[in-house]
Amino acid sequence: MKKIKSKKAQMPKFVLGVAVLVISVVFLLLVYYMFFSDFREDIDKKTCRSSVISRSTFNIQSANVGNVIPLKCKTEKICLTQGSGECEDIFGPKSEENSIRVVQLSGNNEEEAKQEAIDVLSDALYDCHWMMGEGQADFLPNRVFLTNYCPICSRIGFDGSSRELLEDYNYMEFYEDLHEKKNSQGIRYLKYIYGVENPIIMNLIFNGIIKKGEGYESFKDSVLGGREISGLDEFKVITSDHSAVVVQIQEEGRWTQYAVTSVFVAGGIIAAGYSLGTVPVAAIFSGGAISFFYVTPGGSTYIPPLIIPYEPEKLRDFGCREYTNLP
């Protein structure tokens, strides 16, 4: 009599087959990224985002393969100018190897030129957040990376007198402009990047939470020279001819541990924890900029992009031990 195999007996073979298939696919992808990917191709924002998602997909604790899947991103150099210059003093001469996007601001209308510069800053933040996975991607080099990882999405230089356009431009104005600016789907930039519906909330967080936290007095004495600040309109967005748009990601728990007691963490940083209704929220304050913590699906902590002076001391104050100028 012919024996009929039960489905239960066939199941282990099926599971084993699926496991072998998944491992094979992962192996082939790793081989592709390590040996056959053309790194000399033109790398655009979509390519960057795809590589971030690829690293995140396979950057799981059991496999720990993120470090062999490179981020195919490039730190964009942007020069804002009202004249004929190309920020040579900041970035060096423009060439095929040293690509610089030169934005020619209006030379006849100061208000128009100022708005063009603000649009560049806003788009740089938006693009960086999108490329880096919108807080949903674990793009650490690997899951046991013990250093805060800070990719620099773009460097923004001001040539000649172009910086004077934003000399008095403050963070409250910037958040209002981010609120007014929308993407093609009608989503406001402020909501998309920071998850905030109204720019007034940013000032409320500063005055109602950060200024009342344990670390603010130390911050005021150390960074502000004891000066009393009434709101975000007293902090300037651009304080240097050369700025960087930076995101930060780190292993689980570090910033949120700081934020529990609203402590003064570093040279220009305050981390603050609070509740929005029943939802626990953690914010970071850095020289006038307020950002928020995203906890990625893998448990890492992601801080959306901020504009920081491209100066060693200021970059260190952001709390990163390692910065990455994406090649």
N, C-alpha and C positions, 0 to 999 in steps of 0.2 A: 504494500500500500504506500502511495506517495505521501510524504510528510509535507504539511503546509507550514511554512515559517510564520511565526506570529509577528505582528507589527512591532511589538515590544522588543523582539530580538533584532529587528532591522534598525531600530532607532539609534543605538550607539554608533552604528556605521554611518548613518546619515549625519549625526552631530560631528563625528570625526572628519567626515568629508568637508563639511562647511568650515570647520576650524582650519583644515589644511588649505582650503581655498582662500580664506581671509589672510592667513599667514603668507601665502604665496603672493597675494596682491600687495601686501605691505612690503614684502621683500623686493618685488619688482619696482615699486614706487621709490624705495630707498636707492636702488641701483640707478634708476633714472636720474634722480636728483643729484647723486654723487658723481656719476660718470658721463651721462649723455645730455644733460640739460645745457642749452646754449646760453652761457652767462653774458655773451657779448651782444645779445639782442637788445633792442630798445625796450627799456623797462618803464612801463607807465603805471598809473595808479591802479588799474584793474589787475595788472600782473602782480603788483605788490599785495593787494588784498587777497588774491588767490593764494599767494605763498604763505601769508599769515594764517589763512584758514587751513591750508595743508599742514602747516606745522602744528596748529592747534589740534587738528583731527588726530594726529598720530603722537601728540605729546601727552601720552597717558602714562600714569605712574608705572604700570607694569612693563611697558615697552621703552619709555624714556628715550625717544628717538629725535626729539626736537632739534638737538644740536647738529644733526646731520642733514636736516632739511633747511636750507638757507632761506632767509627772507630776501626775496628778489625785489627789494625796494631801493630807492635812491633818495638821499637827502637833497631836496630841491633848493637851489640857491636862487633867491629872488632879489632883484635890485629895483628899488623905487627911485626914480629920477625925474627931475623936471628939465634937465639939460641934456647934454650929449654924453655924459659919463655913464660908465657901466660898473660902478662900485669896484674898480680895480684895487683901490686901497684896502678893501675888505676881503674880496674873494680872489684877487689876482687877475691877470689878463684873461678875458674870455677866449675860449678856444674849443676845439672839438673834444678835447679831453676834460676841459673845465667848463661845463655847461652852466650858463647863467641865464635865467629868464629876466629880461629887462622889461620893466613896466614903465612906459612913458606916461607920466601924469600930465594933466592939462596945465599948460603954461600960462594961460590967459585968465582962468577963473579959479581963484584960490579955494572957494567952497567946493567946486566940482573936483578939483585935485584932491582935496581932503577926503571927499567921499570915495574917490577911486582908491585911495590908500587904505581906508577903512574896509572896503570890499576885499582887498587883497588879504588883510589880516583875518577877516571873517572866513573867507574861503580856505585859507591855510589851516585854520582850526577845524573847519568842517571836513576837509579832505583828509586830514590826519586821523580824525576820529573814525571816518569811514574805512580808510585803508587798514587801520589797526583792529578792525573787527567790532567796533561799537561796544566794547566792553563785554563781548561774548566769546572772545578768543583767548586761549592760553598760549601766547607766543613766546614765553620764556625759552631760552636756549635748551633747557631741560627742566624736569619737574623737581630736581634737587638743586636748582640754581640759587645760591645763597646771597647773591648780590642783587640789589634793586636794579632792574634793567630799564634803561631809558633811551629808546630810539628817538633821534632828532629827525622829525619829518621834514622840516624846512628851516632854512636860515634866511633871514630877511635883513637886507642892508639898505641903508638910506644914503643916497649919493648927494653931495653938495648940500643945498638948503632944504631938501625934501623933508627932512625930519622936523623942521620948524612947523610944517602943516599940522603935526600931531603933538606939538609941544605941550599944549594944555588939555589934551584929550584924556579924560579920566575913565576909570573902570565902570562907573555908573552909566556914563554915556555909551560905553562899549556894550554893556549888557542890554541897554535899550535898543541899540542898533542890531545886535544879534537877535533880539526879539522881533524886530521889524522885518528882518531878512528871512525869506522862505526858499526852500528848495523846490524842485519841479513838481513834487507831490503836495506842496502847500504846507509842509512841516516847517515850523520856525526853527532857526538855527539854535536859539537858546534852549529850546525844548529838546531838540535832537542831540545836542552835545552834552548838556548838563541835566536834562530831565526837569527843567524848571519852567513853569507856565508863565510866570510874570517876573520881570526884572526886579521889581520891588522886593521880592523874596530874598534876593542876594544881599541887599542892604539890611534886611531884617535879620538874616543869619549873622551878618557881621556884628550888628549892634546888640542883638538879643541873645546871641549864643557865644560867638567868639570873644567879644569884649568882656563877657561875664565869666569866661572860663578861667581855670587856674593858671594857665600859661600866659595870659594876655599881659599882665603887669611886667613879667620878665621880657616879653617881646617888646613892649613899649619902651622899657629902659634900654634894652640892648640894641634894638633896630631903629626906633623912632627918637632916640635921645630924650625920652621922657615926654615927648610932645603928645598932646591929647588930640585924637582923631574923632571926628563926628560921623564920618561915613565914607563909603567907597569913592565918593566924588573928590576926595583929597588924595587919592592914589593915581598916579599917571600910568598909562598903559605902556608907553614907549619911553624908556629912560636911557637908551643907548643907540648909537648908530648901527648896531649889529645885534639882532635878537634871534632867538631860536623858538620854534614851536616843538614842544617836547611832551611825550606821554611817558607814563611810568607804569610798570607792572612788577609785582613782587610775589614772593611766596605767601601763602595764606597767613593772615593774622597780624602782620607787623604793624601796618598803619591803624588797623582797627583796634589793636591793643593800645596804641598811643591815644586814640580818640576817646576811649572810655572816660578819661579824666580831663580832656581838653588841655593837653600839655603843650608847652613850648618845646618843639622837637629839635629844631636846628636853627641856623642863622637867620632864616626868614620864614620859618614854617610854624604854623599852629595847626594841630589836628583836633577836631572837635566832634564829640558824639552827642546826639540828641534824638528825639523822637518826633516824627511827623505823623500825628494821630497815633496809630498803633504800630507804625512802621519805623524801625530803628534806622537812622541815617547817620553817615559819617562824612564830615566835610574837611577840606584842607584849605588853609589860607596861606597865601604866599605873596607878600608885597603888594596887596591890593587885589590879587586874583583869587577867586573862590572856585574850587572844583569839588567834585564828589567822588566817593569810592564806588566802583562797580565790583561786585564779586562775580567772577566768571564761573561758568558751569564746572570748571575743574577746581575751583576754590581759590584761585589766585586773586590778588587785589589789583584792580586797574584804575588808574587816575587819568581821566580824559585830558586832552591837550591844554597846555598853558603856554603863554608867551613869557619868556624869561630872557634877560640880557645874556648874550653869548659871551660870558665872562666866567673864568674858572671858579671864582668865589661864589658867584650867583648860582651857577650850575650845581656846585656842591651843596649850597643851602637848600636846594630842592630835595635833598635827601638821597641822591643817587650816588652809589659808589662807582658805577660804571656808566659812561655815556657812549652811545653808538652813533657816530656819523655814518649813516647807511651809505655803502660805497656806490 
